[in-house]
Amino acid sequence: MRLTAEIQTPSQPSGTPLELIAAETEQSNEPLEPAATLQRIVRFDLKEDGNHILAVTVTYTETTMVGEGQAAGGRVRSFRKLFHFVARQLLSVRTKIQPMPANGSGMRARYVLEAQMENLAENSVVLETIALLPKGGFTSRSLNPWDMDMGEGEITNKPVLKPGDIIQAAFRVSQEEVEAGVGSRDVSETRDERVVLGMLSIQWRGPMGDLGSLSTGWLSGRKR
């Protein structure tokens, strides 16, 4: 007996093969005894909204027995099962970036990045991490009360978002200095001369403990 699986997504309608994970106690390529079962696990990270199709193909050989332990022949059969489901956005994220007044030296640019997250799902979620991954040339510091005493992105009292709940998060982003009196490192700029600050990374767990994640694109602020 042989099992194969593939996932069809909006961006890959032709399908992407998936790895089938067997239980540790199962042995591959062994005959399936009467009333016995064969189980496999597939894992796939959902990265886009829309219709998805999980296609599973089972191929097996029917063996005709003429005596104890003697096979007279076999016939190959196969069938295919399709599982349709729709992936929807779980968290809505909106961001706003405001420049801060220059520090005493007047050389370092500083910004405050605010993020608003809304739970669009039908179940509650627990936020595991909310972190800002700074672009080269910048450092970030969390201004959120739930992780003031922990490392960057580590949440002490993990917020729980019920369906429709909204939570606010904030970070201070500062331009790095190479060394005192020399100035700041070069930073990335967009075509409209906006400064690229970093990327927001969020992880959460659902009611069954399943882990989800979301990363925004590069976030930019007005050049000072």
Sequence and secondary structure as in RCSB ss.txt:
>XXXX:A:sequence
MRLTAEIQTPSQPSGTPLELIAAETEQSNEPLEPAATLQRIVRFDLKEDGNHILAVTVTYTETTMVGEGQAAGGR
VRSFRKLFHFVARQLLSVRTKIQPMPANGSGMRARYVLEAQMENLAENSVVLETIALLPKGGFTSRSLNPWDMDM
GEGEITNKPVLKPGDIIQAAFRVSQEEVEAGVGSRDVSETRDERVVLGMLSIQWRGPMGDLGSLSTGWLSGRKR
>XXXX:A:secstr
 EEEEEEE SS TT EEE EEE TT  TT    TT    EEE     S EEEEEEEEEEEEEEEEEETTEEEEEE
EEEEEEEEEEEE   EEEEEEEEE    TTS   EEEEEEEEEE SSS EEEEEEEEEE TTEEEEE  GGGTTS
STT  SS  EE TT EEEEEEEEEE EEETTTEE    B TTSEEEEEEEEEEEE TT  EEEEE   EEEE  
